[in-house]
């Protein structure tokens, strides 16, 4: 692993040890870690290991395999034989990502849901512990995320994402930019179920739409530490698909115009991106 990531982990551990508590001595609601995967047998172990190594032990790991053709099933079943907290589900039908997320939600028995995409991983062993501490102390919050480092295919750090941490700032900037990295999010399951999970009309930006909807009723925060790694892949997305995706983004922003400030500015910026994509296409 890249030296920058190791340094990040070491620095975060130094911070965490100042406030270390024995998880056994605390109220410990169950957390359901949700990992959805397809043909990522080479990447999946890092995600699973980062969840299994958490100091917060009252968790289950829901792995939903969307009909992988590589060795994903064999790999996950080995983990299942070692740790009974791992639950494996294989889906043959092509449901799309949002319906699959709701399926994982239906199989989750925890009071909280932690999202971890199969190509991402958590940087510290106390990531969940810090988040559950925050949620137990702030009952009016629906989601807590973390800052994020961006890594390449070799897990070398190539960037970072620093989000707003305070709810007032998140609320102010939410339409301008998603303020929660999905793989960093710990979500109160009851609040998510009250809005019937993820909105299945969105097959992209589904996380953003969900967080915006939750933010209409509840508060959202970020822990100002780099506790999550997001893997950036080389993607060749056509201009046509970029435009389609941006149109969906514009619709999500428009649907939330009554709940957050800076609506006109956010929509204008999306339109500029659409125009840029159109000019590039023609």
Buried (B, 14 or more C-beta within 10 A) or exposed (E): BBEBBEEBBEEBBEEBEEEEEEBEEBEBBBBBBBBBBBBBBEBBBBBBEBBBEBBBEBBBBBBBBBBBEBEBBEBBEEBBEEEEBBBBBEBEEEBBBBBBBBBBBEBBEBBBBBBBBBBBBBBBBBBBBBBBBBBEEEEEBBBBBBBBBBBBEEBEBEEBBEBBBEBEBBBBBBBBEBBBBBBBBBBBBEBBEEBEBBBBEBEBBBBBBBBBBBBEEBBBBBBEBBBBBBBEEEEEEEBEEBBBBBEBBBBBBBEBBEBBBBBEEBBEBBEEBBEBBEEEEE
